[in-house]
Amino acid sequence: MPVDARGKLADRPFSYRVTRDGKVIMSWAGRVVKTVAGKPAERLAAQLAAADDDQAQLLLAKATGQFKHGTEPRDR
């Protein structure tokens, strides 16, 4: 069963880290794509701590939003 409907998250492209000051820094394929701070970061960090790997990938994908819009070069 794929993590998401299209199977894009099966390779686990998202990662994150929580800083000492409570920010959540989200990366995709090793590049930082979004940083969340304040109450939303607290909420996200709590959800990520309780999630398994598949759920964490979905949470991170939703939190980053639509940062890819089709103009990026494709790996060939």
Secondary structure, 3 states (H helix, E strand, C coil): CCCCCCCCCCCCCEEEEECCCCCEEEEECCEEEEEECHHHHHHHHHHHHHCCHHHHHHHHHHHHCCCCCCCCCCCC
